[in-house]
Amino acid sequence: QLQVVESGGGLVQPGGSLRLSCEASGFSLDSYAIGWFRQAPGKGREGVLCISPSGSNMTFADSVKGRFTISRDNAKNTVYLQMTSLKPEDTAIYYCAADSDCEEGFGLWGQGTQVTVSS
């Protein structure tokens, strides 16, 4: 069964950091684009970052530039979202998704992990 599973969410104070993980099973992540998305309470889903099969990155949200980075560990079949200088407005459910290209629609989605930034 093909799936991606997010982990690493939690409660963090403003200015803090978290690293989210997206682990794939049933396929190799290195052949796919992996995107991170988020949905805040009462808002629509927003793209955050994407990493292509070649390793190039695409930023969807200007608000995370300089604070969030995306990387992959092919040996662990995992993509990471490193989040620093977190703000209350980063509070959301974070999802990862897989597909062939960062610029196409994503077909395989995880269940999400909650990130709450609050003092």
OpenMM code with the backbone's topology and positions (N, CA, C; nanometers):
from openmm import Vec3, app, unit

residues = "GLN LEU GLN VAL VAL GLU SER GLY GLY GLY LEU VAL GLN PRO GLY GLY SER LEU ARG LEU SER CYS GLU ALA SER GLY PHE SER LEU ASP SER TYR ALA ILE GLY TRP PHE ARG GLN ALA PRO GLY LYS GLY ARG GLU GLY VAL LEU CYS ILE SER PRO SER GLY SER ASN MET THR PHE ALA ASP SER VAL LYS GLY ARG PHE THR ILE SER ARG ASP ASN ALA LYS ASN THR VAL TYR LEU GLN MET THR SER LEU LYS PRO GLU ASP THR ALA ILE TYR TYR CYS ALA ALA ASP SER ASP CYS GLU GLU GLY PHE GLY LEU TRP GLY GLN GLY THR GLN VAL THR VAL SER SER".split()
positions = [
    Vec3(0.0840, -0.1194, 0.0000),
    Vec3(0.0000, 0.0000, 0.0000),
    Vec3(0.0875, 0.1242, 0.0000),
    Vec3(0.0588, 0.2154, -0.0914),
    Vec3(0.1350, 0.3387, -0.1002),
    Vec3(0.0822, 0.4376, 0.0028),
    Vec3(0.1693, 0.4920, 0.0830),
    Vec3(0.1267, 0.5950, 0.1757),
    Vec3(0.2434, 0.6807, 0.2214),
    Vec3(0.2083, 0.8017, 0.2672),
    Vec3(0.3040, 0.8899, 0.3322),
    Vec3(0.2474, 0.9228, 0.4700),
    Vec3(0.3335, 0.9279, 0.5684),
    Vec3(0.2917, 0.9507, 0.7059),
    Vec3(0.3742, 1.0636, 0.7656),
    Vec3(0.3036, 1.1655, 0.8162),
    Vec3(0.3704, 1.2783, 0.8793),
    Vec3(0.3886, 1.2522, 1.0288),
    Vec3(0.4929, 1.3111, 1.0840),
    Vec3(0.5152, 1.3070, 1.2288),
    Vec3(0.5985, 1.4274, 1.2692),
    Vec3(0.6046, 1.4512, 1.4004),
    Vec3(0.6897, 1.5575, 1.4516),
    Vec3(0.6184, 1.6831, 1.4967),
    Vec3(0.4877, 1.6878, 1.4777),
    Vec3(0.4140, 1.8054, 1.5213),
    Vec3(0.4066, 1.8146, 1.6726),
    Vec3(0.3572, 1.9282, 1.7193),
    Vec3(0.3437, 1.9474, 1.8635),
    Vec3(0.3209, 2.0919, 1.8974),
    Vec3(0.3349, 2.1207, 2.0259),
    Vec3(0.3194, 2.2565, 2.0777),
    Vec3(0.4577, 2.3170, 2.0966),
    Vec3(0.4755, 2.4376, 2.0449),
    Vec3(0.6038, 2.5058, 2.0559),
    Vec3(0.5784, 2.6538, 2.0829),
    Vec3(0.6686, 2.7155, 2.1551),
    Vec3(0.6550, 2.8583, 2.1837),
    Vec3(0.6976, 2.9417, 2.0636),
    Vec3(0.6442, 3.0615, 2.0522),
    Vec3(0.6895, 3.1509, 1.9444),
    Vec3(0.8409, 3.1671, 1.9476),
    Vec3(0.9007, 3.1632, 1.8293),
    Vec3(1.0458, 3.1698, 1.8176),
    Vec3(1.1137, 3.0351, 1.8200),
    Vec3(1.0396, 2.9315, 1.8527),
    Vec3(1.0952, 2.7975, 1.8615),
    Vec3(1.1060, 2.7286, 1.7271),
    Vec3(1.1500, 2.6027, 1.7326),
    Vec3(1.1718, 2.5238, 1.6111),
    Vec3(1.1068, 2.3867, 1.6239),
    Vec3(1.0739, 2.3313, 1.5091),
    Vec3(1.0251, 2.1947, 1.5000),
    Vec3(1.0730, 2.1356, 1.3687),
    Vec3(1.0890, 2.0049, 1.3674),
    Vec3(1.1186, 1.9358, 1.2427),
    Vec3(1.0107, 1.8311, 1.2181),
    Vec3(0.9429, 1.8475, 1.1076),
    Vec3(0.8412, 1.7507, 1.0670),
    Vec3(0.9024, 1.6480, 0.9725),
    Vec3(0.8529, 1.5267, 0.9812),
    Vec3(0.8992, 1.4187, 0.8943),
    Vec3(0.7845, 1.3666, 0.8095),
    Vec3(0.8173, 1.3273, 0.6888),
    Vec3(0.7218, 1.2647, 0.5971),
    Vec3(0.7872, 1.1360, 0.5483),
    Vec3(0.7394, 1.0246, 0.5994),
    Vec3(0.7984, 0.8958, 0.5648),
    Vec3(0.7083, 0.8213, 0.4682),
    Vec3(0.7685, 0.7697, 0.3634),
    Vec3(0.6928, 0.6968, 0.2623),
    Vec3(0.7027, 0.5467, 0.2847),
    Vec3(0.5983, 0.4785, 0.2487),
    Vec3(0.6013, 0.3329, 0.2471),
    Vec3(0.5349, 0.2851, 0.1186),
    Vec3(0.5886, 0.1779, 0.0643),
    Vec3(0.5348, 0.1219, -0.0588),
    Vec3(0.5958, 0.1787, -0.1849),
    Vec3(0.6799, 0.2812, -0.1715),
    Vec3(0.7474, 0.3382, -0.2875),
    Vec3(0.8695, 0.4165, -0.2390),
    Vec3(0.9567, 0.4509, -0.3343),
    Vec3(1.0775, 0.5262, -0.3004),
    Vec3(1.0549, 0.6748, -0.3219),
    Vec3(1.0747, 0.7517, -0.2157),
    Vec3(1.0527, 0.8960, -0.2230),
    Vec3(1.1436, 0.9643, -0.3235),
    Vec3(1.2605, 0.9088, -0.3505),
    Vec3(1.3573, 0.9794, -0.4343),
    Vec3(1.3115, 0.9945, -0.5793),
    Vec3(1.2081, 0.9240, -0.6177),
    Vec3(1.1567, 0.9354, -0.7543),
    Vec3(1.0375, 1.0296, -0.7649),
    Vec3(1.0024, 1.0930, -0.6542),
    Vec3(0.8817, 1.1752, -0.6513),
    Vec3(0.9095, 1.3142, -0.5953),
    Vec3(0.8247, 1.4071, -0.6358),
    Vec3(0.8221, 1.5380, -0.5712),
    Vec3(0.7406, 1.5254, -0.4437),
    Vec3(0.7910, 1.5854, -0.3368),
    Vec3(0.7203, 1.5839, -0.2092),
    Vec3(0.6926, 1.7272, -0.1679),
    Vec3(0.5670, 1.7549, -0.1448),
    Vec3(0.5261, 1.8887, -0.1035),
    Vec3(0.4762, 1.8889, 0.0395),
    Vec3(0.4999, 2.0004, 0.1067),
    Vec3(0.4419, 2.0237, 0.2386),
    Vec3(0.3348, 2.1319, 0.2241),
    Vec3(0.2219, 2.1068, 0.2868),
    Vec3(0.1078, 2.1977, 0.2833),
    Vec3(0.0582, 2.2179, 0.4257),
    Vec3(-0.0202, 2.3207, 0.4461),
    Vec3(-0.0764, 2.3408, 0.5790),
    Vec3(-0.2160, 2.4008, 0.5680),
    Vec3(-0.2948, 2.3747, 0.6711),
    Vec3(-0.4287, 2.4312, 0.6772),
    Vec3(-0.4530, 2.4811, 0.8187),
    Vec3(-0.4683, 2.6129, 0.8302),
    Vec3(-0.4945, 2.6749, 0.9586),
    Vec3(-0.6444, 2.6715, 0.9873),
    Vec3(-0.6833, 2.6830, 1.1134),
    Vec3(-0.8256, 2.6813, 1.1477),
    Vec3(-0.9033, 2.7878, 1.0709),
    Vec3(-1.0102, 2.7462, 1.0049),
    Vec3(-1.0957, 2.8395, 0.9336),
    Vec3(-1.0406, 2.8900, 0.8015),
    Vec3(-0.9285, 2.8335, 0.7567),
    Vec3(-0.8666, 2.8795, 0.6318),
    Vec3(-0.8497, 2.7637, 0.5348),
    Vec3(-0.8236, 2.7977, 0.4113),
    Vec3(-0.8002, 2.6969, 0.3101),
    Vec3(-0.6598, 2.6398, 0.3180),
    Vec3(-0.6367, 2.5340, 0.2437),
    Vec3(-0.5051, 2.4711, 0.2422),
    Vec3(-0.4059, 2.5584, 0.1657),
    Vec3(-0.2848, 2.5673, 0.2179),
    Vec3(-0.1802, 2.6516, 0.1603),
    Vec3(-0.0558, 2.5683, 0.1338),
    Vec3(0.0022, 2.5845, 0.0162),
    Vec3(0.1285, 2.5193, -0.0119),
    Vec3(0.2410, 2.5877, 0.0633),
    Vec3(0.3373, 2.5101, 0.1112),
    Vec3(0.4495, 2.5642, 0.1882),
    Vec3(0.5795, 2.5504, 0.1080),
    Vec3(0.6273, 2.4290, 0.0913),
    Vec3(0.7517, 2.4024, 0.0204),
    Vec3(0.7381, 2.2703, -0.0538),
    Vec3(0.8221, 2.2543, -0.1564),
    Vec3(0.8245, 2.1291, -0.2308),
    Vec3(0.9687, 2.0976, -0.2678),
    Vec3(1.0007, 1.9686, -0.2699),
    Vec3(1.1314, 1.9247, -0.3165),
    Vec3(1.1093, 1.8293, -0.4327),
    Vec3(1.1792, 1.8540, -0.5424),
    Vec3(1.1622, 1.7748, -0.6636),
    Vec3(1.2456, 1.6475, -0.6551),
    Vec3(1.2250, 1.5554, -0.7492),
    Vec3(1.3091, 1.4351, -0.7501),
    Vec3(1.4580, 1.4673, -0.7656),
    Vec3(1.4900, 1.5767, -0.8319),
    Vec3(1.6306, 1.6152, -0.8500),
    Vec3(1.6887, 1.6837, -0.7274),
    Vec3(1.6010, 1.7181, -0.6323),
    Vec3(1.6473, 1.7846, -0.5107),
    Vec3(1.6288, 1.9351, -0.5099),
    Vec3(1.5825, 1.9913, -0.6199),
    Vec3(1.5587, 2.1360, -0.6209),
    Vec3(1.4341, 2.1690, -0.5396),
    Vec3(1.4357, 2.2868, -0.4795),
    Vec3(1.3280, 2.3270, -0.3920),
    Vec3(1.2407, 2.4334, -0.4555),
    Vec3(1.1129, 2.4314, -0.4187),
    Vec3(1.0194, 2.5341, -0.4626),
    Vec3(0.9452, 2.5852, -0.3405),
    Vec3(0.9422, 2.7148, -0.3239),
    Vec3(0.8704, 2.7752, -0.2113),
    Vec3(0.7355, 2.8248, -0.2593),
    Vec3(0.6298, 2.7790, -0.1934),
    Vec3(0.4950, 2.8207, -0.2297),
    Vec3(0.4486, 2.9410, -0.1469),
    Vec3(0.4969, 2.9506, -0.0235),
    Vec3(0.4491, 3.0528, 0.0681),
    Vec3(0.5614, 3.1503, 0.1013),
    Vec3(0.5448, 3.2771, 0.0641),
    Vec3(0.6463, 3.3787, 0.0935),
    Vec3(0.6678, 3.3945, 0.2436),
    Vec3(0.5658, 3.3657, 0.3212),
    Vec3(0.5733, 3.3874, 0.4654),
    Vec3(0.6730, 3.2952, 0.5351),
    Vec3(0.7171, 3.1887, 0.4696),
    Vec3(0.8099, 3.0956, 0.5334),
    Vec3(0.9528, 3.1115, 0.4832),
    Vec3(0.9745, 3.2008, 0.3872),
    Vec3(1.1089, 3.2200, 0.3323),
    Vec3(1.2060, 3.2629, 0.4419),
    Vec3(1.3207, 3.1955, 0.4454),
    Vec3(1.4209, 3.2265, 0.5465),
    Vec3(1.3972, 3.1582, 0.6792),
    Vec3(1.2823, 3.0916, 0.6943),
    Vec3(1.2507, 3.0257, 0.8216),
    Vec3(1.2332, 2.8746, 0.8066),
    Vec3(1.1768, 2.8308, 0.6981),
    Vec3(1.1504, 2.6882, 0.6761),
    Vec3(1.2409, 2.6353, 0.5658),
    Vec3(1.2880, 2.5133, 0.5818),
    Vec3(1.3642, 2.4477, 0.4761),
    Vec3(1.3142, 2.3044, 0.4593),
    Vec3(1.3312, 2.2522, 0.3394),
    Vec3(1.2887, 2.1168, 0.3076),
    Vec3(1.4107, 2.0380, 0.2631),
    Vec3(1.4157, 1.9115, 0.3040),
    Vec3(1.5280, 1.8263, 0.2661),
    Vec3(1.4801, 1.6822, 0.2615),
    Vec3(1.5599, 1.5966, 0.1998),
    Vec3(1.5233, 1.4560, 0.1937),
    Vec3(1.6401, 1.3694, 0.2351),
    Vec3(1.6087, 1.2562, 0.2954),
    Vec3(1.7069, 1.1526, 0.3289),
    Vec3(1.6599, 1.0268, 0.2570),
    Vec3(1.7193, 1.0006, 0.1426),
    Vec3(1.6737, 0.8868, 0.0625),
    Vec3(1.6960, 0.7535, 0.1333),
    Vec3(1.8000, 0.7454, 0.2131),
    Vec3(1.8274, 0.6204, 0.2844),
    Vec3(1.7157, 0.5870, 0.3839),
    Vec3(1.6531, 0.6926, 0.4381),
    Vec3(1.5431, 0.6734, 0.5329),
    Vec3(1.4073, 0.6871, 0.4659),
    Vec3(1.4088, 0.7138, 0.3339),
    Vec3(1.2833, 0.7309, 0.2589),
    Vec3(1.1943, 0.8359, 0.3250),
    Vec3(1.2578, 0.9446, 0.3641),
    Vec3(1.1902, 1.0480, 0.4432),
    Vec3(1.2259, 1.1871, 0.3924),
    Vec3(1.1268, 1.2742, 0.3920),
    Vec3(1.1477, 1.4162, 0.3632),
    Vec3(1.1173, 1.4934, 0.4901),
    Vec3(1.1973, 1.5948, 0.5157),
    Vec3(1.1839, 1.6731, 0.6382),
    Vec3(1.1422, 1.8170, 0.6067),
    Vec3(1.0690, 1.8749, 0.6983),
    Vec3(1.0402, 2.0174, 0.6955),
    Vec3(1.0951, 2.0757, 0.8250),
    Vec3(1.2052, 2.1491, 0.8141),
    Vec3(1.2650, 2.2147, 0.9300),
    Vec3(1.2049, 2.3534, 0.9431),
    Vec3(1.1440, 2.3791, 1.0570),
    Vec3(1.0771, 2.5069, 1.0807),
    Vec3(1.1456, 2.5790, 1.1959),
    Vec3(1.1887, 2.6999, 1.1721),
    Vec3(1.2522, 2.7812, 1.2746),
    Vec3(1.1793, 2.9143, 1.2869),
    Vec3(1.2106, 2.9873, 1.3932),
    Vec3(1.1493, 3.1175, 1.4188),
    Vec3(0.9978, 3.1106, 1.4025),
    Vec3(0.9394, 3.0113, 1.4629),
    Vec3(0.7959, 2.9880, 1.4458),
    Vec3(0.7129, 3.1004, 1.5052),
    Vec3(0.6014, 3.1284, 1.4374),
    Vec3(0.5104, 3.2349, 1.4757),
    Vec3(0.3720, 3.1751, 1.5019),
    Vec3(0.2902, 3.2424, 1.5815),
    Vec3(0.1548, 3.1907, 1.6056),
    Vec3(0.0773, 3.1655, 1.4758),
    Vec3(0.1032, 3.2452, 1.3744),
    Vec3(0.0319, 3.2271, 1.2474),
    Vec3(0.0779, 3.1043, 1.1698),
    Vec3(0.1811, 3.0368, 1.2178),
    Vec3(0.2216, 2.9088, 1.1579),
    Vec3(0.1387, 2.7927, 1.2119),
    Vec3(0.0543, 2.8195, 1.3101),
    Vec3(-0.0305, 2.7151, 1.3665),
    Vec3(-0.1225, 2.6590, 1.2591),
    Vec3(-0.1183, 2.5273, 1.2414),
    Vec3(-0.1958, 2.4629, 1.1353),
    Vec3(-0.1754, 2.3118, 1.1442),
    Vec3(-0.2563, 2.2418, 1.0674),
    Vec3(-0.2278, 2.1011, 1.0409),
    Vec3(-0.1378, 2.0977, 0.9180),
    Vec3(-0.0277, 2.0291, 0.9298),
    Vec3(0.0695, 2.0206, 0.8209),
    Vec3(0.0590, 1.8830, 0.7543),
    Vec3(0.0512, 1.8857, 0.6228),
    Vec3(0.0379, 1.7652, 0.5425),
    Vec3(0.1552, 1.7526, 0.4462),
    Vec3(0.1974, 1.6310, 0.4198),
    Vec3(0.2873, 1.6094, 0.3075),
    Vec3(0.2126, 1.5325, 0.1996),
    Vec3(0.2603, 1.5489, 0.0781),
    Vec3(0.1952, 1.4866, -0.0366),
    Vec3(0.3009, 1.4528, -0.1405),
    Vec3(0.2722, 1.3515, -0.2201),
    Vec3(0.3668, 1.3044, -0.3210),
    Vec3(0.3036, 1.3067, -0.4597),
    Vec3(0.3867, 1.3400, -0.5568),
    Vec3(0.3459, 1.3292, -0.6966),
    Vec3(0.4705, 1.3402, -0.7830),
    Vec3(0.4505, 1.3477, -0.9126),
    Vec3(0.5656, 1.3428, -1.0026),
    Vec3(0.6405, 1.4757, -1.0139),
    Vec3(0.5720, 1.5852, -0.9842),
    Vec3(0.6284, 1.7176, -1.0111),
    Vec3(0.5733, 1.8183, -0.9105),
    Vec3(0.6582, 1.9129, -0.8687),
    Vec3(0.6119, 2.0156, -0.7744),
    Vec3(0.5052, 2.1066, -0.8328),
    Vec3(0.4977, 2.1138, -0.9650),
    Vec3(0.4054, 2.2092, -1.0262),
    Vec3(0.2749, 2.1455, -1.0702),
    Vec3(0.2581, 2.0167, -1.0425),
    Vec3(0.1338, 1.9487, -1.0748),
    Vec3(0.0525, 1.9271, -0.9483),
    Vec3(-0.0688, 1.8816, -0.9616),
    Vec3(-0.1491, 1.8461, -0.8457),
    Vec3(-0.0916, 1.7244, -0.7767),
    Vec3(-0.1103, 1.7174, -0.6459),
    Vec3(-0.0547, 1.6076, -0.5674),
    Vec3(-0.1614, 1.5017, -0.5440),
    Vec3(-0.1240, 1.3762, -0.5688),
    Vec3(-0.2236, 1.2698, -0.5642),
    Vec3(-0.2246, 1.1856, -0.4388),
    Vec3(-0.1131, 1.1816, -0.3648),
    Vec3(-0.1029, 1.0952, -0.2477),
    Vec3(-0.0772, 1.1818, -0.1265),
    Vec3(-0.1718, 1.1809, -0.0328),
    Vec3(-0.1664, 1.2701, 0.0832),
    Vec3(-0.1586, 1.1911, 0.2132),
    Vec3(-0.0890, 1.2500, 0.3094),
    Vec3(-0.0881, 1.1943, 0.4435),
    Vec3(-0.2049, 1.2463, 0.5249),
    Vec3(-0.2111, 1.2020, 0.6492),
    Vec3(-0.3210, 1.2391, 0.7383),
    Vec3(-0.2977, 1.3709, 0.8110),
    Vec3(-0.1753, 1.4188, 0.8109),
    Vec3(-0.1465, 1.5471, 0.8726),
    Vec3(-0.0930, 1.5351, 1.0143),
    Vec3(-0.0217, 1.6388, 1.0563),
    Vec3(0.0275, 1.6485, 1.1929),
    Vec3(0.0057, 1.7913, 1.2420),
    Vec3(-0.0424, 1.8040, 1.3640),
    Vec3(-0.0792, 1.9348, 1.4170),
    Vec3(0.0438, 2.0081, 1.4706),
    Vec3(0.0574, 2.1334, 1.4293),
    Vec3(0.1598, 2.2224, 1.4839),
    Vec3(0.0890, 2.3403, 1.5482),
    Vec3(0.1174, 2.3626, 1.6746),
    Vec3(0.0583, 2.4746, 1.7465),
    Vec3(0.1694, 2.5611, 1.8029),
    Vec3(0.1678, 2.6889, 1.7662),
    Vec3(0.2678, 2.7837, 1.8138),
    Vec3(0.1976, 2.8799, 1.9098),
    Vec3(0.2313, 2.8676, 2.0359),
    Vec3(0.1620, 2.9459, 2.1375),
    Vec3(0.2470, 2.9540, 2.2634),
    Vec3(0.2340, 3.0667, 2.3334),
    Vec3(0.3034, 3.0802, 2.4612),
    Vec3(0.2118, 3.0404, 2.5766),
] * unit.nanometer
topology = app.Topology()
chain = topology.addChain("A")
for resn in residues:
    res = topology.addResidue(resn, chain)
    for name in ("N", "CA", "C"):
        topology.addAtom(name, app.Element.getBySymbol(name[0]), res)
